[in-house]
Amino acid sequence: MITDIKAAVAQIQPGDRVFIQGGAATPHSLLQELANQSSRLWDVELVSISLQGDAVIADKRYKSNFRINSLFVSENIRTAVNDGRADYVPIFLSEIPLLFRNNVLPLDVALVHVSPPDKHGYCSLGTSVDIALAAVRTARTIIAQVNPNMPRCHGDGLVHKSAFHAMIDVCDELPEVVTTATEIAARVASHCAALVENGATLQIGIGAIPDAVLASLYTHKGLGIHTEMFSDGLIPLIENGIVTNEYKKKHRGKTVASFVLGSRKLYEFIDDNPSVILLGIDYVNDTSVIRTNPKVTAINSAIEVDITGQVCSDSIGAYHYSGVGGQMDFMRGAALSEGGKPIIALASTTLKNESKIVSVLKAGAGVVTTRAHAHYIVTEYGVAYLYGKNMRQRAKALIEIAHPNHREELERNAFERFHSYQFERSY
């Protein structure tokens, strides 16, 4: 067993495909050593989903050494992707493990960040089980940085130390993500919260609007959680008995997630907490699993939505911003759940006061959720319910929740497109 970090990283060879665990489990000590050994490496492909913290390997000075092939574009590699120094693979989160298992992207090395071994020799993949579980099970060589600050999580992420080819001791603080509430987010959240029924099973992400939604649920009862990501906003709902998971059909009594991202308080909350289980993303985001639970209410965000209901979530025009992620996994799963509600929530305008409800998507924009999959679109001005609506009816409903400053132009564009009297007005 290798315990020296230089010797451990020396196992990586030119031309290797290397998996990097993401989220709060991003293994920064191993990545720094990888950068330190860059002079002997070239054409190394780095595969990951959202990395947190500084991504030293994305620096342009390493462009001939490392090529990031990202499965979800995080902020710290966004410039590299859009400058052409890194690549982006659009794919549903639920399908990423198949890339490894079916040798579409066979892995030579996996770099992971784990908790110390327990008395039985098992380490935890900690805050990010997601696609890391499949990577550990398929990579030829597995290198782990072992950190006492990494929470030991219940679920599928337990890996025996014998599976690792090297274990490096570190004492790194985990990356933290804390959101700031806004008045607009609170207004959007109030409309979303009104759609959440008692006994619903929630999927919700991170950000100002999702956190505001969670903060608006204190009068609800018997909520369940089956979500790809667990954030700080869930803690008080669990502690105050609002989230009980009592009505779920899958993992009743347990909060289910695939990765955790937030504050130190959140990481301490999940540490050795048997009420929270982290499972592989191919299971958590499996539509057939999601739909089994009652009243699945999936709340996701978007960059822009056109007046027919097409949802762009991964790009600003042709500029890659994030990724396909698990939005469609849960939008479809919620739609198929008995009493389920797929919700897209967004502010009506950008920080530059441009409308996010648009006549047509920007050139090059990616459609993550199709118009056929869109049900509820929510802004601070209300809820547009699109299911079963024709194109003209959709346009009318969406214009009604657009910012008032943009409705006139949207109505004119809608009239030109649909030739309907409903969009003719005197201004």
C-alpha beads as a LAMMPS data file, in Angstrom:
LAMMPS data file: protein, C-alpha beads

427 atoms
426 bonds

1 atom types
1 bond types

-500.0 500.0 xlo xhi
-500.0 500.0 ylo yhi
-500.0 500.0 zlo zhi

Masses

1 110.0

Atoms # bond

1 1 1 0.000 0.000 0.000
2 1 1 1.508 3.328 -1.111
3 1 1 1.251 6.104 1.471
4 1 1 3.549 8.730 -0.086
5 1 1 1.658 11.267 -2.193
6 1 1 4.413 11.617 -4.796
7 1 1 4.622 7.861 -5.269
8 1 1 0.850 7.568 -5.372
9 1 1 0.395 10.153 -8.130
10 1 1 3.396 8.728 -9.977
11 1 1 1.115 5.794 -10.892
12 1 1 -0.661 8.114 -13.332
13 1 1 0.914 7.839 -16.784
14 1 1 0.746 9.925 -19.972
15 1 1 -2.450 9.214 -21.889
16 1 1 -4.364 7.927 -18.863
17 1 1 -8.016 8.755 -18.281
18 1 1 -8.344 9.876 -14.654
19 1 1 -11.589 10.244 -12.712
20 1 1 -11.782 13.046 -10.129
21 1 1 -14.408 12.865 -7.396
22 1 1 -16.398 16.096 -7.317
23 1 1 -18.459 18.369 -5.118
24 1 1 -17.294 18.843 -1.539
25 1 1 -15.159 15.705 -1.997
26 1 1 -12.911 17.265 -4.652
27 1 1 -9.467 15.829 -3.712
28 1 1 -7.391 19.025 -3.778
29 1 1 -4.198 17.588 -2.298
30 1 1 -4.044 14.940 -5.019
31 1 1 -4.863 17.506 -7.726
32 1 1 -2.077 19.787 -6.518
33 1 1 0.393 16.917 -6.642
34 1 1 -0.860 16.048 -10.125
35 1 1 -0.034 19.615 -11.149
36 1 1 3.370 19.318 -9.448
37 1 1 4.164 16.298 -11.630
38 1 1 2.896 17.898 -14.840
39 1 1 6.374 18.033 -16.424
40 1 1 6.331 14.240 -16.940
41 1 1 2.686 14.052 -18.032
42 1 1 0.898 14.857 -21.276
43 1 1 -2.440 14.033 -22.861
44 1 1 -3.972 13.048 -19.509
45 1 1 -7.775 13.161 -19.677
46 1 1 -9.541 14.266 -16.482
47 1 1 -13.176 13.198 -16.074
48 1 1 -15.474 14.659 -13.428
49 1 1 -18.734 16.323 -12.571
50 1 1 -18.880 19.619 -10.683
51 1 1 -15.555 20.382 -8.976
52 1 1 -15.473 22.719 -5.971
53 1 1 -12.700 25.059 -4.870
54 1 1 -9.684 26.041 -6.945
55 1 1 -9.198 23.805 -9.978
56 1 1 -5.448 24.147 -10.396
57 1 1 -5.376 21.603 -13.209
58 1 1 -7.635 23.880 -15.315
59 1 1 -4.952 26.577 -15.487
60 1 1 -3.899 27.382 -19.056
61 1 1 -0.245 26.606 -18.268
62 1 1 -1.236 22.913 -18.101
63 1 1 -3.168 22.827 -21.379
64 1 1 -0.705 20.404 -22.997
65 1 1 -0.588 18.193 -19.901
66 1 1 -4.220 17.799 -18.882
67 1 1 -7.454 17.873 -20.848
68 1 1 -10.596 18.141 -18.725
69 1 1 -13.528 16.221 -20.158
70 1 1 -16.297 17.506 -17.911
71 1 1 -19.624 15.784 -17.396
72 1 1 -20.988 18.953 -15.749
73 1 1 -19.388 22.375 -16.140
74 1 1 -18.608 23.939 -12.761
75 1 1 -17.625 27.571 -12.286
76 1 1 -13.930 26.837 -11.828
77 1 1 -13.569 25.180 -15.244
78 1 1 -16.105 27.289 -17.141
79 1 1 -13.460 29.510 -18.726
80 1 1 -11.374 26.521 -19.819
81 1 1 -14.393 24.880 -21.485
82 1 1 -15.452 28.022 -23.320
83 1 1 -11.876 28.837 -24.345
84 1 1 -11.542 25.397 -25.916
85 1 1 -8.962 24.110 -23.408
86 1 1 -11.499 21.678 -21.905
87 1 1 -14.504 19.715 -23.135
88 1 1 -18.071 19.156 -21.987
89 1 1 -20.115 15.965 -22.372
90 1 1 -23.896 16.589 -22.259
91 1 1 -25.431 13.627 -20.447
92 1 1 -28.048 12.829 -17.816
93 1 1 -26.488 12.299 -14.396
94 1 1 -28.291 8.978 -14.108
95 1 1 -26.474 7.631 -17.166
96 1 1 -22.897 8.617 -16.290
97 1 1 -22.099 5.355 -14.435
98 1 1 -22.920 3.509 -17.671
99 1 1 -20.108 5.398 -19.402
100 1 1 -17.678 3.736 -16.995
101 1 1 -19.289 0.310 -16.803
102 1 1 -19.832 -0.079 -20.547
103 1 1 -16.315 1.138 -21.419
104 1 1 -17.544 4.200 -23.270
105 1 1 -15.180 6.101 -20.961
106 1 1 -13.073 3.348 -19.345
107 1 1 -11.116 4.678 -16.367
108 1 1 -7.430 4.060 -15.776
109 1 1 -7.265 5.871 -12.431
110 1 1 -9.760 7.223 -9.894
111 1 1 -8.820 9.977 -7.431
112 1 1 -11.180 9.987 -4.451
113 1 1 -11.518 11.670 -1.049
114 1 1 -12.645 9.432 1.798
115 1 1 -13.142 9.197 5.546
116 1 1 -10.651 7.204 7.650
117 1 1 -11.231 3.438 7.826
118 1 1 -13.590 2.267 10.560
119 1 1 -12.740 -0.669 12.825
120 1 1 -13.756 -3.017 10.014
121 1 1 -11.536 -1.311 7.440
122 1 1 -14.303 0.517 5.564
123 1 1 -13.897 4.099 4.348
124 1 1 -16.773 6.305 3.235
125 1 1 -16.885 8.193 -0.059
126 1 1 -18.326 10.878 2.147
127 1 1 -20.219 13.777 0.648
128 1 1 -20.210 12.511 -2.952
129 1 1 -21.326 8.976 -3.707
130 1 1 -23.030 10.011 -6.991
131 1 1 -20.829 8.806 -9.877
132 1 1 -17.818 8.132 -7.639
133 1 1 -19.216 4.750 -6.632
134 1 1 -19.190 3.508 -10.237
135 1 1 -15.728 4.999 -10.773
136 1 1 -14.299 3.131 -7.779
137 1 1 -15.851 -0.108 -8.979
138 1 1 -14.457 0.159 -12.513
139 1 1 -11.124 2.037 -12.420
140 1 1 -7.904 0.061 -12.785
141 1 1 -6.091 2.048 -10.075
142 1 1 -7.727 3.843 -7.147
143 1 1 -5.903 6.530 -5.184
144 1 1 -7.582 7.896 -2.043
145 1 1 -6.818 10.910 0.075
146 1 1 -7.974 10.042 3.593
147 1 1 -9.315 12.942 5.624
148 1 1 -10.687 13.005 9.204
149 1 1 -12.825 15.997 8.147
150 1 1 -14.704 13.883 5.612
151 1 1 -18.013 12.709 7.124
152 1 1 -18.713 9.009 7.302
153 1 1 -22.034 8.650 5.509
154 1 1 -24.464 5.773 5.530
155 1 1 -25.616 4.187 2.282
156 1 1 -23.762 2.774 -0.705
157 1 1 -20.524 4.738 -0.382
158 1 1 -18.607 2.390 1.925
159 1 1 -15.421 1.056 0.340
160 1 1 -12.977 -1.322 2.028
161 1 1 -9.439 0.001 2.273
162 1 1 -8.187 -3.058 0.394
163 1 1 -9.755 -1.604 -2.766
164 1 1 -7.306 1.306 -2.752
165 1 1 -3.889 1.093 -4.368
166 1 1 -2.706 4.115 -2.394
167 1 1 -4.003 5.948 0.675
168 1 1 -2.669 9.418 1.434
169 1 1 -3.355 11.106 4.766
170 1 1 -4.532 14.725 4.602
171 1 1 -6.365 17.094 6.943
172 1 1 -8.058 19.409 4.449
173 1 1 -11.134 21.508 5.135
174 1 1 -14.009 20.640 2.800
175 1 1 -15.192 23.290 0.328
176 1 1 -18.284 25.122 1.567
177 1 1 -21.102 26.701 -0.437
178 1 1 -23.431 29.146 1.297
179 1 1 -26.224 30.975 -0.546
180 1 1 -27.673 34.413 0.138
181 1 1 -31.420 34.987 0.295
182 1 1 -32.981 37.665 -1.918
183 1 1 -36.417 39.258 -1.987
184 1 1 -37.112 37.952 -5.491
185 1 1 -36.061 34.432 -4.494
186 1 1 -38.472 34.601 -1.567
187 1 1 -41.325 35.640 -3.871
188 1 1 -40.583 32.816 -6.303
189 1 1 -40.341 30.417 -3.373
190 1 1 -43.735 31.392 -2.000
191 1 1 -45.389 30.335 -5.267
192 1 1 -43.424 27.064 -5.309
193 1 1 -44.268 26.307 -1.685
194 1 1 -47.974 26.716 -2.463
195 1 1 -47.647 23.867 -4.959
196 1 1 -46.079 21.508 -2.400
197 1 1 -48.659 19.244 -0.768
198 1 1 -48.427 17.570 2.619
199 1 1 -46.879 14.131 2.238
200 1 1 -45.004 15.100 -0.924
201 1 1 -41.573 13.727 -1.773
202 1 1 -39.200 16.559 -2.633
203 1 1 -36.266 16.920 -4.975
204 1 1 -34.589 20.273 -4.683
205 1 1 -31.170 21.682 -5.452
206 1 1 -28.923 24.412 -4.123
207 1 1 -29.135 28.148 -4.636
208 1 1 -31.106 31.175 -3.461
209 1 1 -34.463 29.972 -4.817
210 1 1 -34.235 26.338 -3.602
211 1 1 -33.113 27.476 -0.154
212 1 1 -35.969 30.000 -0.055
213 1 1 -38.423 27.241 -1.011
214 1 1 -37.217 25.081 1.867
215 1 1 -37.540 28.041 4.222
216 1 1 -41.176 28.400 3.114
217 1 1 -42.230 24.883 4.084
218 1 1 -42.499 25.170 7.868
219 1 1 -46.275 24.747 7.901
220 1 1 -46.136 21.554 5.859
221 1 1 -46.367 18.028 7.251
222 1 1 -45.014 14.588 6.455
223 1 1 -42.619 15.609 3.692
224 1 1 -40.164 13.134 2.211
225 1 1 -36.801 13.673 0.554
226 1 1 -35.483 11.802 -2.473
227 1 1 -33.057 14.190 -4.145
228 1 1 -29.776 14.135 -6.001
229 1 1 -28.388 16.870 -3.723
230 1 1 -28.769 17.544 -0.004
231 1 1 -28.208 21.161 1.126
232 1 1 -28.324 23.144 4.393
233 1 1 -31.965 24.162 3.992
234 1 1 -33.101 20.611 4.766
235 1 1 -31.557 20.493 8.250
236 1 1 -34.202 22.559 10.121
237 1 1 -37.013 20.763 8.264
238 1 1 -35.668 17.430 9.498
239 1 1 -34.942 18.670 13.019
240 1 1 -38.437 20.194 13.345
241 1 1 -40.267 17.091 12.168
242 1 1 -41.521 18.571 8.894
243 1 1 -39.468 16.070 6.896
244 1 1 -40.407 12.635 8.227
245 1 1 -40.168 10.482 5.061
246 1 1 -43.139 8.535 6.405
247 1 1 -45.132 8.446 3.156
248 1 1 -42.339 7.416 0.814
249 1 1 -42.470 3.982 -0.763
250 1 1 -38.715 3.817 -1.354
251 1 1 -36.549 3.981 1.782
252 1 1 -39.375 4.986 4.100
253 1 1 -38.079 6.914 7.089
254 1 1 -34.805 7.822 5.361
255 1 1 -33.657 10.995 3.635
256 1 1 -32.157 9.887 0.319
257 1 1 -29.560 11.839 -1.647
258 1 1 -26.577 11.173 -3.874
259 1 1 -24.290 14.012 -2.836
260 1 1 -24.137 16.727 -0.178
261 1 1 -22.950 20.298 -0.647
262 1 1 -23.186 23.215 1.754
263 1 1 -21.663 24.392 5.012
264 1 1 -19.541 22.761 7.703
265 1 1 -22.726 22.470 9.773
266 1 1 -24.234 20.314 7.027
267 1 1 -21.180 18.049 6.864
268 1 1 -21.339 17.585 10.643
269 1 1 -25.070 16.853 10.447
270 1 1 -24.683 13.976 8.009
271 1 1 -21.660 12.443 9.741
272 1 1 -22.660 8.964 10.948
273 1 1 -26.342 9.976 10.721
274 1 1 -28.363 6.834 9.959
275 1 1 -31.430 8.868 8.953
276 1 1 -29.560 10.105 5.846
277 1 1 -28.352 7.685 3.178
278 1 1 -26.268 8.545 0.133
279 1 1 -26.727 6.249 -2.873
280 1 1 -25.379 5.966 -6.412
281 1 1 -26.683 8.500 -8.902
282 1 1 -27.848 5.806 -11.322
283 1 1 -30.289 4.665 -8.618
284 1 1 -31.283 7.987 -7.045
285 1 1 -31.943 9.586 -10.445
286 1 1 -33.556 6.541 -12.026
287 1 1 -36.970 7.638 -13.300
288 1 1 -38.501 4.261 -12.418
289 1 1 -37.336 4.701 -8.814
290 1 1 -38.349 8.358 -8.555
291 1 1 -41.888 7.759 -9.823
292 1 1 -42.510 5.094 -7.149
293 1 1 -42.717 7.722 -4.411
294 1 1 -45.943 9.710 -3.910
295 1 1 -46.447 13.317 -4.995
296 1 1 -42.874 13.772 -6.178
297 1 1 -42.354 17.517 -6.376
298 1 1 -39.180 18.347 -8.295
299 1 1 -38.033 21.971 -8.184
300 1 1 -35.282 22.909 -10.622
301 1 1 -33.908 26.127 -12.070
302 1 1 -33.338 27.489 -15.565
303 1 1 -31.396 30.147 -17.425
304 1 1 -34.260 30.984 -19.767
305 1 1 -37.607 29.598 -20.914
306 1 1 -39.182 30.357 -24.275
307 1 1 -42.886 31.050 -24.735
308 1 1 -43.552 27.483 -25.889
309 1 1 -42.062 25.968 -22.712
310 1 1 -38.581 24.991 -23.897
311 1 1 -36.224 25.185 -20.919
312 1 1 -32.549 26.104 -21.306
313 1 1 -30.548 25.255 -18.178
314 1 1 -26.992 24.487 -19.221
315 1 1 -25.877 27.391 -21.434
316 1 1 -26.231 31.086 -22.145
317 1 1 -26.594 30.894 -25.880
318 1 1 -23.580 28.866 -27.008
319 1 1 -21.648 29.692 -23.826
320 1 1 -21.454 26.542 -21.672
321 1 1 -22.531 27.431 -18.156
322 1 1 -23.318 24.210 -16.278
323 1 1 -24.665 20.880 -17.504
324 1 1 -27.687 18.732 -18.240
325 1 1 -27.360 17.274 -14.745
326 1 1 -30.353 15.546 -13.229
327 1 1 -33.063 17.999 -14.218
328 1 1 -34.713 15.753 -16.791
329 1 1 -34.332 12.674 -14.578
330 1 1 -36.497 14.338 -11.945
331 1 1 -38.777 16.310 -14.244
332 1 1 -39.831 13.079 -15.891
333 1 1 -39.885 11.092 -12.652
334 1 1 -42.111 13.688 -10.999
335 1 1 -44.454 13.764 -13.989
336 1 1 -44.900 9.991 -13.748
337 1 1 -45.332 9.973 -9.969
338 1 1 -48.902 9.777 -8.665
339 1 1 -49.781 13.387 -7.851
340 1 1 -46.301 14.524 -8.884
341 1 1 -45.371 18.061 -9.921
342 1 1 -42.353 18.922 -12.102
343 1 1 -41.486 22.588 -11.450
344 1 1 -39.038 24.978 -13.117
345 1 1 -38.452 28.014 -10.902
346 1 1 -36.592 31.155 -11.935
347 1 1 -36.527 34.903 -11.469
348 1 1 -38.273 36.743 -14.300
349 1 1 -35.166 38.767 -15.222
350 1 1 -31.391 38.545 -15.142
351 1 1 -29.205 40.859 -13.063
352 1 1 -29.037 43.037 -16.191
353 1 1 -32.863 43.212 -16.258
354 1 1 -33.114 41.052 -19.379
355 1 1 -36.179 38.826 -19.500
356 1 1 -35.720 35.146 -18.741
357 1 1 -39.071 34.441 -20.381
358 1 1 -38.148 34.860 -24.036
359 1 1 -39.804 34.630 -27.445
360 1 1 -37.046 32.341 -28.714
361 1 1 -34.018 30.906 -26.971
362 1 1 -30.661 32.514 -27.662
363 1 1 -28.741 31.159 -30.646
364 1 1 -26.851 28.060 -29.555
365 1 1 -28.858 27.574 -26.361
366 1 1 -29.339 24.006 -25.188
367 1 1 -32.802 22.619 -24.465
368 1 1 -32.488 20.542 -21.294
369 1 1 -36.213 20.149 -20.611
370 1 1 -38.313 19.962 -23.758
371 1 1 -41.638 21.733 -24.183
372 1 1 -43.311 18.324 -23.947
373 1 1 -41.816 17.744 -20.486
374 1 1 -42.555 21.181 -19.022
375 1 1 -45.463 21.355 -16.565
376 1 1 -45.084 24.186 -14.049
377 1 1 -43.003 27.308 -14.690
378 1 1 -42.750 29.664 -11.708
379 1 1 -41.423 33.225 -11.395
380 1 1 -41.986 35.888 -8.755
381 1 1 -45.111 36.867 -10.723
382 1 1 -46.886 33.551 -10.421
383 1 1 -47.289 30.059 -11.863
384 1 1 -47.774 29.060 -15.500
385 1 1 -49.222 25.560 -15.854
386 1 1 -48.374 24.265 -19.322
387 1 1 -49.416 20.624 -19.259
388 1 1 -52.022 19.936 -21.934
389 1 1 -51.828 23.499 -23.259
390 1 1 -51.364 24.294 -26.929
391 1 1 -48.625 26.632 -28.124
392 1 1 -50.786 29.766 -28.038
393 1 1 -52.102 28.977 -24.572
394 1 1 -48.587 28.323 -23.313
395 1 1 -47.371 31.636 -24.645
396 1 1 -50.213 33.476 -22.954
397 1 1 -49.597 31.763 -19.604
398 1 1 -45.849 32.402 -19.698
399 1 1 -46.193 36.041 -20.705
400 1 1 -48.451 36.546 -17.682
401 1 1 -45.579 35.549 -15.340
402 1 1 -42.894 37.491 -17.219
403 1 1 -41.673 40.811 -15.818
404 1 1 -44.219 43.557 -16.655
405 1 1 -41.528 45.584 -18.438
406 1 1 -41.142 42.817 -21.021
407 1 1 -44.720 41.658 -21.556
408 1 1 -45.546 44.086 -24.370
409 1 1 -42.649 42.932 -26.525
410 1 1 -43.373 39.288 -25.764
411 1 1 -47.025 39.727 -26.747
412 1 1 -46.052 41.360 -30.037
413 1 1 -43.669 38.539 -30.822
414 1 1 -46.309 35.977 -29.853
415 1 1 -48.850 37.633 -32.150
416 1 1 -46.389 37.529 -35.049
417 1 1 -45.782 33.866 -34.389
418 1 1 -49.274 32.598 -33.596
419 1 1 -51.465 35.205 -35.372
420 1 1 -53.824 35.313 -32.410
421 1 1 -56.122 38.111 -31.317
422 1 1 -55.249 37.277 -27.714
423 1 1 -51.924 39.030 -28.193
424 1 1 -53.300 42.215 -29.769
425 1 1 -53.506 45.160 -27.410
426 1 1 -53.507 48.926 -27.485
427 1 1 -50.615 50.397 -25.563

Bonds

1 1 1 2
2 1 2 3
3 1 3 4
4 1 4 5
5 1 5 6
6 1 6 7
7 1 7 8
8 1 8 9
9 1 9 10
10 1 10 11
11 1 11 12
12 1 12 13
13 1 13 14
14 1 14 15
15 1 15 16
16 1 16 17
17 1 17 18
18 1 18 19
19 1 19 20
20 1 20 21
21 1 21 22
22 1 22 23
23 1 23 24
24 1 24 25
25 1 25 26
26 1 26 27
27 1 27 28
28 1 28 29
29 1 29 30
30 1 30 31
31 1 31 32
32 1 32 33
33 1 33 34
34 1 34 35
35 1 35 36
36 1 36 37
37 1 37 38
38 1 38 39
39 1 39 40
40 1 40 41
41 1 41 42
42 1 42 43
43 1 43 44
44 1 44 45
45 1 45 46
46 1 46 47
47 1 47 48
48 1 48 49
49 1 49 50
50 1 50 51
51 1 51 52
52 1 52 53
53 1 53 54
54 1 54 55
55 1 55 56
56 1 56 57
57 1 57 58
58 1 58 59
59 1 59 60
60 1 60 61
61 1 61 62
62 1 62 63
63 1 63 64
64 1 64 65
65 1 65 66
66 1 66 67
67 1 67 68
68 1 68 69
69 1 69 70
70 1 70 71
71 1 71 72
72 1 72 73
73 1 73 74
74 1 74 75
75 1 75 76
76 1 76 77
77 1 77 78
78 1 78 79
79 1 79 80
80 1 80 81
81 1 81 82
82 1 82 83
83 1 83 84
84 1 84 85
85 1 85 86
86 1 86 87
87 1 87 88
88 1 88 89
89 1 89 90
90 1 90 91
91 1 91 92
92 1 92 93
93 1 93 94
94 1 94 95
95 1 95 96
96 1 96 97
97 1 97 98
98 1 98 99
99 1 99 100
100 1 100 101
101 1 101 102
102 1 102 103
103 1 103 104
104 1 104 105
105 1 105 106
106 1 106 107
107 1 107 108
108 1 108 109
109 1 109 110
110 1 110 111
111 1 111 112
112 1 112 113
113 1 113 114
114 1 114 115
115 1 115 116
116 1 116 117
117 1 117 118
118 1 118 119
119 1 119 120
120 1 120 121
121 1 121 122
122 1 122 123
123 1 123 124
124 1 124 125
125 1 125 126
126 1 126 127
127 1 127 128
128 1 128 129
129 1 129 130
130 1 130 131
131 1 131 132
132 1 132 133
133 1 133 134
134 1 134 135
135 1 135 136
136 1 136 137
137 1 137 138
138 1 138 139
139 1 139 140
140 1 140 141
141 1 141 142
142 1 142 143
143 1 143 144
144 1 144 145
145 1 145 146
146 1 146 147
147 1 147 148
148 1 148 149
149 1 149 150
150 1 150 151
151 1 151 152
152 1 152 153
153 1 153 154
154 1 154 155
155 1 155 156
156 1 156 157
157 1 157 158
158 1 158 159
159 1 159 160
160 1 160 161
161 1 161 162
162 1 162 163
163 1 163 164
164 1 164 165
165 1 165 166
166 1 166 167
167 1 167 168
168 1 168 169
169 1 169 170
170 1 170 171
171 1 171 172
172 1 172 173
173 1 173 174
174 1 174 175
175 1 175 176
176 1 176 177
177 1 177 178
178 1 178 179
179 1 179 180
180 1 180 181
181 1 181 182
182 1 182 183
183 1 183 184
184 1 184 185
185 1 185 186
186 1 186 187
187 1 187 188
188 1 188 189
189 1 189 190
190 1 190 191
191 1 191 192
192 1 192 193
193 1 193 194
194 1 194 195
195 1 195 196
196 1 196 197
197 1 197 198
198 1 198 199
199 1 199 200
200 1 200 201
201 1 201 202
202 1 202 203
203 1 203 204
204 1 204 205
205 1 205 206
206 1 206 207
207 1 207 208
208 1 208 209
209 1 209 210
210 1 210 211
211 1 211 212
212 1 212 213
213 1 213 214
214 1 214 215
215 1 215 216
216 1 216 217
217 1 217 218
218 1 218 219
219 1 219 220
220 1 220 221
221 1 221 222
222 1 222 223
223 1 223 224
224 1 224 225
225 1 225 226
226 1 226 227
227 1 227 228
228 1 228 229
229 1 229 230
230 1 230 231
231 1 231 232
232 1 232 233
233 1 233 234
234 1 234 235
235 1 235 236
236 1 236 237
237 1 237 238
238 1 238 239
239 1 239 240
240 1 240 241
241 1 241 242
242 1 242 243
243 1 243 244
244 1 244 245
245 1 245 246
246 1 246 247
247 1 247 248
248 1 248 249
249 1 249 250
250 1 250 251
251 1 251 252
252 1 252 253
253 1 253 254
254 1 254 255
255 1 255 256
256 1 256 257
257 1 257 258
258 1 258 259
259 1 259 260
260 1 260 261
261 1 261 262
262 1 262 263
263 1 263 264
264 1 264 265
265 1 265 266
266 1 266 267
267 1 267 268
268 1 268 269
269 1 269 270
270 1 270 271
271 1 271 272
272 1 272 273
273 1 273 274
274 1 274 275
275 1 275 276
276 1 276 277
277 1 277 278
278 1 278 279
279 1 279 280
280 1 280 281
281 1 281 282
282 1 282 283
283 1 283 284
284 1 284 285
285 1 285 286
286 1 286 287
287 1 287 288
288 1 288 289
289 1 289 290
290 1 290 291
291 1 291 292
292 1 292 293
293 1 293 294
294 1 294 295
295 1 295 296
296 1 296 297
297 1 297 298
298 1 298 299
299 1 299 300
300 1 300 301
301 1 301 302
302 1 302 303
303 1 303 304
304 1 304 305
305 1 305 306
306 1 306 307
307 1 307 308
308 1 308 309
309 1 309 310
310 1 310 311
311 1 311 312
312 1 312 313
313 1 313 314
314 1 314 315
315 1 315 316
316 1 316 317
317 1 317 318
318 1 318 319
319 1 319 320
320 1 320 321
321 1 321 322
322 1 322 323
323 1 323 324
324 1 324 325
325 1 325 326
326 1 326 327
327 1 327 328
328 1 328 329
329 1 329 330
330 1 330 331
331 1 331 332
332 1 332 333
333 1 333 334
334 1 334 335
335 1 335 336
336 1 336 337
337 1 337 338
338 1 338 339
339 1 339 340
340 1 340 341
341 1 341 342
342 1 342 343
343 1 343 344
344 1 344 345
345 1 345 346
346 1 346 347
347 1 347 348
348 1 348 349
349 1 349 350
350 1 350 351
351 1 351 352
352 1 352 353
353 1 353 354
354 1 354 355
355 1 355 356
356 1 356 357
357 1 357 358
358 1 358 359
359 1 359 360
360 1 360 361
361 1 361 362
362 1 362 363
363 1 363 364
364 1 364 365
365 1 365 366
366 1 366 367
367 1 367 368
368 1 368 369
369 1 369 370
370 1 370 371
371 1 371 372
372 1 372 373
373 1 373 374
374 1 374 375
375 1 375 376
376 1 376 377
377 1 377 378
378 1 378 379
379 1 379 380
380 1 380 381
381 1 381 382
382 1 382 383
383 1 383 384
384 1 384 385
385 1 385 386
386 1 386 387
387 1 387 388
388 1 388 389
389 1 389 390
390 1 390 391
391 1 391 392
392 1 392 393
393 1 393 394
394 1 394 395
395 1 395 396
396 1 396 397
397 1 397 398
398 1 398 399
399 1 399 400
400 1 400 401
401 1 401 402
402 1 402 403
403 1 403 404
404 1 404 405
405 1 405 406
406 1 406 407
407 1 407 408
408 1 408 409
409 1 409 410
410 1 410 411
411 1 411 412
412 1 412 413
413 1 413 414
414 1 414 415
415 1 415 416
416 1 416 417
417 1 417 418
418 1 418 419
419 1 419 420
420 1 420 421
421 1 421 422
422 1 422 423
423 1 423 424
424 1 424 425
425 1 425 426
426 1 426 427
